[in-house]
Amino acid sequence: MEKQQPLPTESFWGTHHEVCQIEGFWYMAGFMEATAAFRSEFEPRKDDILLTSFTKTGSTWLKALCYNILDEEENDILAKENPHGVVPTLDITFLQDRVQHMLLNSPPGRGRLLHTHLPCSYLPEKVRSSPRGCKLVYVARNPKDTLVSLWHFLNKNVEVDQFPLESAVETFCSGVMPFGPFFEHVAGYWEESKKRPNGVLFLRYEDLCRNPEEQVRKLASFLGREKWIDVEKVLWRSSLNRLKELEVNTGEVVNEGQHFRNSTYFRTGAVGDWKNYLTSDMARREYIIDSPAISNTPMDNHQLLPTESFWGSHTKNVFQVEGFWYLAQHMESIAAFRSEFEPRNDDILLTSFIKTGTTWLKALCSNILDEEDNDVLAKENPHDVVPALEIAFLLDQVQHLLLNSPPGRSRLLHTHLPCSYLPEKVRSSGCKLVYVARNPKDTLVSMWHFLNKMVKAYPGGPLSLERAVEAFCSGVMPWGPYYEHVVGYWEESKERPNEVLFLKYEDLCKNPEEQVRKLALFLGRKTSVDVEKVLWRSSLNRLKELEVNKNGVRTDAPHIPNSIYFRTGTVGDWKNYLTSDMAQRIDQLTRVKLQGTGLSFDDE
């Protein structure tokens, strides 16, 4: 495009169609002339409104909403025309006579409503260079729903045999598709919206579905129409259910200048539809971990977040929210857990930093509450019996557990989330929290062994202990920083002692009978507890010899063997690994971080 031949090219979607790469993004060869003309010839006006989106992220609905918000004359043109005919996509249709006529003959003072799929970095220079120019509205969508919607859409419209979903996943993850890669496309507009909040509005499809009235008011305000907007009418006229039943959007109708049947733009539009198609392996593809951008659904408010590299990754793979760090593959589950979890007042939520005694705590609590003497842990790993909700919330078996646990019987759950980032409803629900903390030096050494066994794909082999110490002290690690995590729950336990129990791993090792009685009392065990049986059934020595923990894998993370959760569990094991300089560095940091809290740890 624009004398940049020859360009890198690839075939797309199992056809002879080619996509060409320019400046890191891919474009359909058949549309490149229109894109070139749009970039060089388009003359934006300050009252223009340019809608922007990746393919299959809600473009049709956004076009309908914005048209109806701006329809002061009550024309309801969408009753007779498809949204893509009313709001042209300029990178595809710029050279068509009808589009040129609209651009040239739209009366001044009335904003032209237009659309493009181009990434932000490749918009026409005049659009990007005008600080007081036209307004941009971008709609982003969950990547898995985007993929599934794209798969359905192209299989309906591309005249080849059905493209397998497995191949579609590969295509999506490679980024080799029109206007891809997806993550970089989303990130570009997010960054632009932060730089120019008055000129660029970033919307999420999921927010439009969950809070349509609020989002339409937000959109109308951005477009300067908040005083005149009839929200109910806009939503009805723009609803996909209404539009898909109109004659213009049924059957084989194709508007002038469009390449696809109007009917193929309307399927379900449901949030979470990907669960009906993607396997768990597809959904957990690790492309997201190593993407230089980020999913468009990270955490609350769906911000694109500060990123860093962790554990020898060659790309930035942990993301920061409110002072703590999270791995990318957990972020959608965290968002769902925080927004959708409905705690019950008899829930028991176990909490911990990584490698501080989580496995043992899950085993102890499971056996304390096992009044029917089932000994479930003889056949299941503690991490399957007590799911970590920030990792496994969206899995079918976890949803089934949450929805079908009988009332009056406590649900035993777990999270690594810091106290400050727990779902808002947890604090007000009255459910009980149990936190287990561990000496920072043993935590570090245990984490070093664990992650070096688990993470084998990153370059350079196992991470050195020196670099692990750096990661620990910097706090840049999943759910880190360690000290802030521990102190958060320590302070909460002092503020709410009847609802939050703070345990130390070292105390469990030194006085296990006493600690089990304390734990059983806190959990409200209705009958007396056989402490000796609980301790034997929960012992790491017993658990590590069970078949499920020798050869099994975690249900919520099939790439993690159960065996790596059982090493020594010894208090003071750090002495076998840390140099005196390393130990002194951590001790000094511990003194600084815990000063004034009243919290301390034993080293032996």
Protein Blocks (a to p, Z undefined) as FASTA:
>chain_A
ZZiaccddddeehiabdcddeehiacdfklmmmmmmmmmmpccdfkbccddddehilpmm
mmmmmmmmmmmnonommlmpcfklmmccfklmmmpmklmmmmmmocghiacddddfbdfk
lgcfklmmmmklccdddddddfklmmmmmmmmmmmmmccddddfklmmmmmmnopaghia
fklmmmmmmmmmmmmmmloccddfklmmmmmmlmmmmmmmmnopmmmpcfklmmmmmpmk
lmmmpmklgcjbdcehiabdfklmpcnlpghklmmmpcfklmmocklmmpcbdcfkecjh
iiacddddeehiabdfbdceehiacdfklmmmmmmmmmmoccdfkbccddddehihpmmm
mmmmmmmmmmnonommlmpcfklmmccfklmmmpmklmmmmmmocghiacddddfbdfkl
gcfklmmnopacddddddfklmmmmmmmmmmmmmmmbghiaadfklmmmmmmnopaghia
fklmmmmmmmmmmmmmmloccddfklmmmmmmlmmmmmmmmnopabdcdfklmmmmmpmk
lmmmpmklmmmccfklmkbcfklmpcnlpghklmmmpcfklmmmmmmmmmmmmgonlpac
dfZZ
